[in-house]
Amino acid sequence: MNRKTFLQILGLTGAGIFAGCKTETQRLIVPYVIPPEDIVPGVADWYASTCRQCPAGCGILIKCREGRAVKIEGNPEHPINKGKLCARGQAGLQELYNPDRLIQAQLKSDNGNFVPIDVELIVSDIAEQIKVLLKDKKGERIAVITELNTGALSRCIDDFISAIGSNTKLVYEAVNYTSIRNACKKLFNKSVVPKISLENADLIISLSADILETYISPVEFSRQLYESSDPNLGRTNLFIHISPYLGITGNMADMWIKIPPGGEKLFALALLNEITKSIPNPLAKQFCDGFTSENVATKIFIKEDDIKLVANKILKSNNPVVLGGISCDEDTQIALMLINYLIGAIGKNIFLDIPLSYSYISTDDEIDKFTDDAINHKYDVLFLINTNPIFTLSNKTKFIEALKNIKTIVAFSPVMNETTQYAKYVLPINTSYEEWGSYEPDNLTRNFMQPVMESVFGVSTTGDYILKFYEQIFGSKLKNVNDLYEYIYQEFKSDKGILEKAFGKGFELKGREKPIEIKLTASSVHKPSYQDDFENLKLISVPSYKYYDGRGANSTLLNELPDAYNSIVWDNYLILNDKFAEHQNIKNYDVIELSNSNGKLEVPVRVSRDVEYHTGLIVFGLGHQNFGRNATNIGYSPIPLLNKRIWEAVNISVNKTGKWIKLVSPSDTDLQYRRNIARSILASEVGKKKEDIEEINMYPEVKHENYRWGMAVDLDKCIGCGACVVACFAENNIPTVGKELVSKGREMHWIRIERYLEEEFFDYGNRFIPMMCQHCENAPCEPVCPVYAAYHSKDGLNVQVYNRCIGTRYCSNNCPYKVRRFNWFSYEHPYPTYLQLNPDVTVRDKGVMEKCTFCVQRIIEAKNKAKDEFREIVDGEIQPACVQTCPTNALVFGNLLDENSQVSRLKNNPRAYRVLEEYNTRSAITYLKRVIKDEFIKK
């Protein structure tokens, strides 16, 4: 008997002895004896799918190990995001492994509580109710409200409601861009939200359009904005942001024009007026008549020259585009679309013949009509499909009344939420990572989704439920299919091999018909109206780049990501202008009461110079009452104060309550104290002098054999979005510790985005700089470790050996960059969250120090592959998680010993410098200064 067989028998015998201590049924854990053919232990499988954290439709690749999904990356072949992802996309797997997911169907009992019930009983009961309605020819009394789906599931639902004779299907999304659709309808007779491209634009004008955060397709826009950057001079296009608040988008703009909330309309009309002086058009002239720069500038507290400057820039540019954000109403969007038409952006940057999926969202008027009809008892059965309107509707009281007047409501949802509380039945559904499906972000792109692993909780999909209902009602199968995969196959009208190839790629591109010439079809337009009350304090709410419309609020990764406004975690708050707050004697963390005719809200304050004087800003997404353990009763929802169009500004009054709440931030300061950490440089100064001359080193050079790994960070491209932070968490099994421990300084971020106030060139804005382990050649942490847990590898990595570490924390004390993290506890991973843990990375225990490793597991994997193929590692082959996801390509990784590598070229860039170089740490990370265009600096 050999040693291996003996140990196998010994292990089974020991398991049998201990099994006798248990009385319940035993299940043996058996390793692969004959592994499945498609799984090689230790080797990752990748599956293409689609990100559904917002409607943009980015392509993703999901990494699976031994049958479980462990990491999401962008699909490098996908035309929208080209391999990049935002923070929400990186955190997507937390939706799959959400411990608050429903595992059983629920029935609301007479006392209002939900109790488990068999799914088949629900299907049977609903089918019988629908049969009775159909027998009486009352199919129109059945309605469906669904999230935005534009693929196979949407068409399956359409087939179902058509068969039962219903004509009520609503597609609900809080972020809907209805005003853009209405503007396109009135001007061009096309009710669409058009495809927008910034790829070749040399001038981007944004009126409250947060293109780098949540506007339509933010990852795509982030990539396009920086795609044409010059290595020496940074971003070559010109970007002007006009808005009441700065945000990530305004912070990266070349110029911010500060206007009061609601001032977008007047600015747009005055801008159109200026444009028509050079490009005459009767319709445009009629629409903006009387809105001169002089009149408008006085009303919205800006200089007349600001409007004229923007107009001149537009007229002198070769390829300008003007965009209006979610807060812009129909009149504003009409003015902007007329500008785009006059300057030739329609057909070059804005494509009305390529409607986006947003075009199919129901309008506010359609939602209102349904609500009124339901109150009048026009519906008996309602299907609510993975949507939560009660959280985002301002008239929720009326909508709740409507739901109470519907006899039977069936909610399809992976979790309980504010809306499912009013359903009679709740059917648990799979996430998009566990089901077959398709999604069409525009009419030229068809994305596919496939189950990357078995359903975590063994529940069904929405499509399969719909097919079951159909079969129970009609006694036959819809289109003779058994599940949604067969529905897609039948719909695809292709052989199975082509379909499987499309699923493997993750998307299919349809051929574009010959572009059509877009002409104005409107012969006249109404006279725009506006409210002249800009001196009042107004509240605005914007979708959150972390939580979007609130769907990401239960994610610990997103909650622990410091926001880019004030580096706050696990909360939102009211942002007030510093001068206004001083006038009202309001200070940071004061709790104030906001009130208007709609309602009241108590909320803590952060004072900032980055909002206009008459502006109060609350970022949307938190304040849930029922959405899981990490979202319920966390943060504040502005909904009680908002109007029907929740993104439009409303008048508010403020009153101090005398209360005080400490908002938690892992950052101690936003000042640099002359340490020159995050640097900027004027475009005219680039290349004139090199300030950071490397002095002669008295110590012998460290010799590296073939590689010295290093990174370059371009601060002209870093927008502070935090996608790298979340990617690092997900890749390296970094625990989230919660609000209380972050307040004690015990956060575990391997990367932090340091935010410093801009003090040199502007009187507003911030400088962002990602800070991680610098992998110093002369690392101060290494010589102080008494057990050699920190040492220098032959590849130039500053390595941490976890099983040597005894937790003295000397290394952390001696690190000038403060990037080492200590495990104060053994952090728990409740089921099923531990299924996401990366098996290639050790889970650290209590008492161990940890920090950035440059994703050493990826380096080792690439080395082994290159060795097997008898070659050197190719430049760009290794991408740490932060580098791989960065939407703007701000991070570059490679071999510093290779003079031709991109990271080596950037190290010698005239903008290059190393942080705290005076300490002679000789770090492996090079930073490139942000470039500021001379003409826009403060005088």
C-alpha positions, 0 to 999 in steps of 0.5 A: 500500500502506498502513502497516498492510499494509506492517507485516503483510508486514514482520512475516511476512517477518521471521518467515520469516527467523528460522524458517530457524534452526530444524529442527523443525516450525513453528507460526505465531502468528496473531492474530484476523483474523476473531474468534470471534463470542462473543469481543471482544478486550479485553472480559471474558467471565464464566461462572457456576460453583461453587467446589469448594475445600470442600463449602459450594458457593459460587457463583462467576463466572469472568472470562475474557479471550481464552479464558483464565480470569484471575480468580474472583469470588463470584456476587452472585445466589447464595443462599449467598455472595451475591458473597463468597469466602474466601481458598481460593475466590480462590486456586482458579484455581491449581488450574486452572493447577497446573504439577504437573498430570498431562498423561498417563495413568500406569501403575505399572511393575514397579519401582514407577515410573509411566510414561506410557500411552495412555488407551484402553489403560487403558479397554480393560484395565479394561473387560475385567477388569470383563467377566470379573467380570460373567461370573462374576457378581462385580460386587460385587467392584468398589468406588468411593471418591469425593470428595463429589459430589451432582450429575450426576456422583454419579448417573452413578457410581451408574448405573454401579455399579448396572449392574455389580452393585456395592453399594460406593460410599464418599464420603470427606471428612476433614471429615465432621460424622458426629457431627451426623448421628448426633445428629440420627438418634438424636433426630429419626430424621433422619440429616442434617447440617442447614442452619444459618442465622445470619441472624436469630439474636440470640445465637450460642453456639459450642462449638469451631465455627469458623464464620468459618473452616471450619465447614460454610459459613464464607463464608455464616456470616461474611456472616450474622453481620455482616449486621445490623451497626449503622453506629455500634454495629457488630455487634448480635448477641451471640456467645460462643465456648467452645473450647480455642483462640481462632482467627479465630472466637474472636477476633471473639466478644464473649466467649471461655470457655477450656476444656481439649480435650475439655471441650466435652462437659461444658460442653454437658451442664452447659449443658443441665442449666441450660436444663432448669431453666427448660424442663423435658424428661424426655429432656433431663433424663435425658441431663444428669442429674448434670452440674451447673454446680458439678461441671463447672466444677471439672473443666474449670477454669472458673467456675461463673458462666460456664456460668450466664451462657451459660444466662441469655443463651440464656433471655433471647434471642429467637432463640438458636442453639447450634453444636458444631464438628467436634471435638465427639463424638456425645454433645456434639452430642446435648446441643447439639441438645436445647438447640436443640430446647428453645429453639426453634432447630430450624425457625428457625435449624436446618432438619432438612428441608434436608439439606446435602451433608455428609449423604451422606459415608460414616461412619468405620464405613463406611470401616473396614468397607471397609478390613477387607473389602479386607484380606480380599480381597473386592475386585478393582477399585477406582476412586479418584475425586479423593480422597486418604484416605491423607493424612488417615486416621490408620489409613493403615497399615491402609488401605495394606494394604487397597489392596495387597490389591486387584488393580487400582486406578484413580485419577482425579486431576488430580495425583499424591498420597499415595493415587495412589501405590498405584494401578496406573493413574492417569487425569488429569482436568480440574478443575471449571473445565474440565467440565460438571457440577452440585453440590447443596450442599443439597436446595433448591439446584442449582449448575452448573459449565461449562467456562470455557475449553479443557482446559489439558492436553487431558485428559478428565473423570471423567464422560466416563471413566465413560461410556467404561467403560460403553460398553466393558463393555456395548457401548451408551451409558449412558442413550444419552448421549455426555458428562456435559452430555447426561447433565445435559440428560437428567436436567434434564427440560427444554428446552435453553433453560431448561437453558442459562439455568440454566447462565448463572445458575450455579444453580437454586433448588428450591421448598421443601415446607411446613416440617414440624414436627420432634419428638423421636422418641427415647424414651430416650438412653444415659448419656454417658461422658467421660474425666476426664483434663483435667489432661494435655496434649492435642493437637488439630488443626483444619482450616485456613482456608487449606488446609482438609483439605490440598487447598489446600497446593500453592497459592503464594497460600495459602502466602504468605498470613500466617496469622491466628494468628501471621502465619507463611507457608509453614509450620505449627507447634505452638501452646502456651500461654505459661504452660505453655511457660514452665513447661517452659522452651520458647521460640518456634521450639524444635523439640520431640518430641510422642509418644503411643501412636500415634506421634511427631512433631518440630515447631517451637513458637510460644508464645501466650496464645490457647490453653488451658493444657493445649492443643497445637494444630496446624492441619491441611493441610500435611505432604504427602509427594507433592502438588506442588512447593509442598506436598511436604515443607513443614510438619507433619502431626499424623496420626501422633499422632491417633486414628481420629476425627482431630479429637478431642483426644489425650494427648501428652507433650513433650520438647525436642530441642535443635533450633531452626527459625526460622518465617518471618513478614513481620511484625516485631512484634505490639505497637503501641508506643502508636501507636494504629494498630488501635483499639477503643472501648467501645459505651458510648463511641461518639459521646460524643467525637471524638478525631481532630479535623482541624486547620487545614491551612496548605497549600492544599487539593488540588482534585479535579474530579469524583472523589476515590476513597477507602475505609472499613475497618470494624475491627468487621467485619474478621476477619483472614481474608486473602481480600482479600490473595489477591484482590489477588494474583490481580487485580494479577499480584502475584508470590509470592516464597517462604519464603526471600525473605519471610524477607529482607523481600522479600514483595510483598503490596499489602495486609497484615493487621496483627495486634496483641495486644489489650492494652486490653480483654482479656488475650487476642486480637488486633486486625486492620487491613488496611494498604494504600497510603493514597492520601494527599493529602499523600503523603510518597512523591511529592516524594522521587521524582527521576523523578516516578514517584510522582505524584498524579492528579486523582482523588486516586490516588497513582499509580506510573508503572512505566516511569519508576521507576528503583528508588531506593526513596526513596518506600518509605523516606519512606512512614510506612505501609510499603506500597510493594514493590520488585521485587528480581528478575524473578519467573518464572511457569512454564507454565501459571501465566502464563495467569492473568495479568490482561492489564489490569495490567502485569507489573512487572520487576526494579528497579520499585517497586509498591503498591496502586492501588485497582485503577485498571484497574477504575476506568478500565473503569467510567469508560469505561462511564459515559462511553459511557452519558452518565452519572456513575459510580454509588456502589458501581459500582466495587469493587476486588478486596479490596472485592468479595470481603470476606465480611463487607463490612468494606471500602467504596469510593467517591467522597469528593466525593459526600456521599451515597456510603457511603464519605463517610457512613462517613468521618463516622461517630463511630467513624472515624479515620485511621491516623497522622493526626498526620503530616498525610498526609490519607489517603483511607482511613478506619478505623472502630474495633472496638466492644467490648461493655462487659459482657465486658471484663476488670475 
